[in-house]
Amino acid sequence: MNCISNNDGKNYVKNFGYLKDGTASTVITLKNDQGTEISVSNFGATITSIKTADRNGIFKNIVIGYSNVTPYEKGTPYFGSTIGRFANRIAKGKFTIDNVEYSLPINNGNHHLHGGNKGLDKILWDIEKIDPQQVILKTVSVDGDMGYPGDLTVQVKFSLDSGNNLRIDYQASTNKKTPINFTNHSYFNLSGDFQNQINNHELILNATQYTPIDSEFIPTGELQYVRDTPFDFNKSTIIGKQIIHTPFGFDHNFVLDKELKHELYNDLYRAATLTDPTSGRSLQIYTTEPGLQFYTGNFLNGTLNTENDLPLNRHTALCLETQHFPNSPNEPLFPNTILHPDTIFTSSTIYSFKIN
Ligand code: BGC
């Protein structure tokens, strides 16, 4: 593919290498006047890099990512990918719709995780539209794909505005009832140095409840108050102070309180604020989603490396995955995740990058 240039001559559409079957993949870089740069590949609709300034104007990439498709095709723990058809776990890979039981591939202990072993993160999406500030990717997951019913059309739009807001808009439609749950699985370290643990980062989660889980990470179905527990991040809290009270780190879904609206995009509510006091970088997350999985990179164990060949160890990056609750298709009291043929699903999340 020819490269297209934006005003400063920087190529914003580039070849991202070839899949095993020889198909070319693409990476698109969005850039704004503040110098923020966000790269998205059509392989897995994946965010491969987010470069933002610290308080001294030094730009660094603050997400785990690679500059070529090969490691993504081999498989990563979902670095930066769009997750679907169903983000998070479905217990035993089973659910029932209108008395028909569906079985999905088991790819995480006894359960189905993140849409299966060839979910939306492992396919090449069609590029619908590109300009310097936005990219729209689209795919059709056919009836029976990874065991899910219905032909599901999914569109994801990534747009970067001049106020350093990266907005991700999801849209989906189906021709049969089917469960859906989309998220972006970026692993952040706001220092831009993935040799540092994220323990010194400060976090606010606008959540007074969370969904407790069993030993296999499946929600028990209850909602529990976070007050007086290590899950209380309602006030800015140093992650390291709380992580020591958990066996392995955080890997839990929080029930978001919908209070603070985004000043421009006021259909979205503030879910989280993450700050690195050392670099001054801060990330605010707004969403229309009811939940957020806070995952502290517990399964990073040094076997995968950064782009510069440095080992990625436990707790060196974290994910803040806006989503519906895990195992919702089997929990009638959780917010509904079944998409009907006569409706169009929409969902939006903003990552707003600030400097403190
Ligand atoms: C899950 C973790 C999982 C990780 C990477 C997260 O969304 O909550 O349990 O290990 O994704 O696969």
Residues whose N, C-alpha, C, O or C-beta is under 5 A from the ligand:
A	BS01	BGC	P77 D251 Y295 F299
